[in-house]
Amino acid sequence: MGQITPYNEQESKTRQVSRMFDRIAPYYDFLNHFLSLGIDRGWRRKAIAEVAQDQPQRILDIATGTADLAIAMAEKLQPQEIIGVDIAPKMLEIGRVKVRDKGLNKIVHLEDGDSQELRFPDNQFDVVTAAFGVRNFEDLGKGLSEMYRVLKPGGKIVVLEFSRPKLFPFKQIFNAYFKYLLPLIGRFTSNDQRAYAYLYESVQVFPEGQELVNIFEKTGFKSNRCTALTLGVCSIYVGFK
């Protein structure tokens, strides 16, 4: 698996990713919904449906960003607590405003932290989620191991991540959009073309489908499965401790 970084500089991938998301934070929500034609909301609903099956009371949302998934889970599932962790402070600032405006401060708590070095003791959460975040781990094995560690025995991991369409001609059309048009739009809206070029590049080298399921298994997760969404643009991964 290749190591793709946002800015190809000497600092760690973790620091580069943090800086990248801080730079695009003011435009992140708009671009997410606009560039995906709103389909990303449906992907999150699929993830929430997986989470809902276990009626969790304590949820950890890894790479929470501006807290879209955490907020949606709080509204639909009414758990006791959701903790969202992210390495980009400016993303969290926007997330906190959204949480406050929704009146969810008693349920959703956002904090700055590296998902590969979680502060929580072992066996703390019923479910751990991640929407489009594990691809940005500097060390995928370490990040998944931390997610496994903080899960309670029998707990569930639910991961949403981009994947690569296989069906002709959708594959070719989507790749052209993803590789050329998306970075151009990102350049004029967020003034950071590299951030959206990195999105395409990182998806191309990141393990998907059965390959990622196998990595889940090596980490210790059981009953792992992958479901492709929207002709393979995105996939949802589920496993248990």
N, C-alpha and C positions, 0 to 999 in steps of 0.2 A: 504494500500500500504506500503510495507516494505521499510526501509531506508537502502540501500546498499551503502557502502563507499569503495573507492579504497584500503585503507590501514588499515581500522578498528582501527584508532587511535582516540585520544581525540579531536583533532582539528576538525573544522567544515567540512562538506562535500565539501563546496565551496572551501576551502583552499586545501583540499586533491585532488580534481579534478584539480585545478590549478597546483599543484605540479606534479601530474601524467602526465598531458599533456606537461608540460615543460620537463619532463624527457624523454618522447618518441618523442618529437617534431622532432628531426633529422630523424627519421625513419617513421614518421606518414604517409606521402603521399605514400611512397613505399608500406608500409604494407596495407594501405587502398585498393590500387588497386590490390595488389598481393593476399591478403587474400579473396577479394571478386571476384577474377578472372576478374576484370575490370567492373563488373556489376554495381558498385557504380556510374560510369559515366552515365549509362543509367537512374538510379534513379534520378540523378540531372537533366538530360534532361527533365524528366517528371515534375519535380518541376518547371523548367523554363518555360515549356509550360503552366502551370497553371498561373504563374506570368505574362506571356506575354499577356494573354487575356485582362488584364486591362491596358496595356500600361503605366505602372507606371513611374513617373519621379523621385520620391524619395523613395528609398528602404532601409530598415534596415535589416541587416543580423545578427541574434543573434547567439552566439557561433560560430563565423565565422571560427575559427581555422586557418588554413593556407590559407584561402580565396578561396578555390576551387569554391564554389558556387557563391560567390561575383564576382569573375573574369569571370566566365562563363556567368553570367547575364549581366555583363557590355559589354562583347563582342557580345552577341546575341541581347540584348534589347536596348542598347545605351541610358540608362536613363540619367537624369541630374546628379544624385548623388546616390552612394551606400555607406552607412556607415556600416562597419563590427565591431562588438564588441565581445571581448573574454576576459576571465580571465587568460589566459596563455600567458605571455609576449614572451616566446620563439617561440610559435606557430605564434604569430603576426609578429615576426621578419622575419620568413621564408615567411609569407604571403606578407609582404611589398616588399621583394626582387622579388617575383613572379609578384606583381602588377607593380613594376618598370620595370622589364624585358619585360612585355607585353605593356608598354607604357600607362598604365591606371591610372596614378597618379591623373589626373584631374577629374576622375569619382569615383574611389574607394578610400575610406579613412578608415584606420583601427585604432582602438583605444582600449586601455586596459580598461575594465569596466565589472562590474557585471550585467548580464542580468536581475537579479532580483531587481536591483536598478538603472534603466536607468537614465541618466542625462538629457534626452530630455524633453521639455515641452509636454503637451497633444496635440494630433491631428496633428502630424508632418509628417507622412509617408503614402504613398499610399499603400505600401505592406510591411509586416514584414515576413521574412523567417527564418527558422531554420532547418539545416540539422544535425541530430543526436546529438542535443544539449539539448533538453528539458528534456531528460532522466537524465541528470546530474544536473538539478536544485535541490538545497537543499529543496526548497519550490515550488512545481509545481504550486500551485494556485497563489502564488505571482508572479512567473515568467510569467505565462500566463496573469495575470492582468496587468503587466507592458507592455507586448506586445499589449494588448487591448488598454491601455491608450494612447500610442504614435501613434496609428493608426488614420488616419483621418476617420470621419464618412463615412461609405460605403467602407472603406479600407478592404483589404484582408490579411488573415494570411495563409501561406503555410508552413507546417511542414513535414519534412521527419523523420521517426524514425523506428528503428528496431522493428519487431514484431515476433510472434512465429508461425511457419508453423503448419498446422493442418493435411495435407494430408499424409497418410501412403503410402510408407515407407520413403518419403522425410523428414518428421518430425524427424524420428529417426536418419537418416543419417546426417541431418543438425545439430541436437543437439549434436551428437557425435563429429562432426567436431568443432562446436562452443565451446563445453565444454572442450575438451581434446587436440585436435590438435592445435587449434588457440593459446591458452596460451603457448604451447610448442614452437611454431614458434616465438611468441612474446618474449619468454625468451631468445632465442638464437640470435635474431636480434636486439632487443631493450634493452636487459638486464633488463626487467621489466615484469616478468611473471604475477604479480598481476594486471597490467593494463589490460591485455587481459582476465584474469579470471574475473575481475570486469565487463568487457563488457558483458560476458555471464550472470553473476549473476544479473546485473542491468536490463537486458532485461527480465529476468524471473519474476521480481516483478513489472515491470512498466506496467501501464494500457495501453491496446491496443484496437484497433477497436472501438466498440460502447461505451466501458467504457471511453475511452479518448474523444470521441465525446461528451459524456454527460458532461465531465468536461469542455470542450470548451463552451458548452451551459450554464453551471452554471457561467462561467466567464463573459458571456454576448455576446459571438459570436453567429451569426445566420447562417441559411442555411448550417450547418456544415455537412461534409461528409468525409468518409474514403474510400480509394481505396487501396486494397492489391496489392503488386508488387512481382514478382518472387515467386509465390506460398506461399506468406505470410511472406517471410523473412523480407520484409520492407513494410511500409505503408506510404501513403501520405494523410495528413489531410488538409482540406481546410475549412475556415470559414470567415465570414464577420462581420464587426463592424456595 
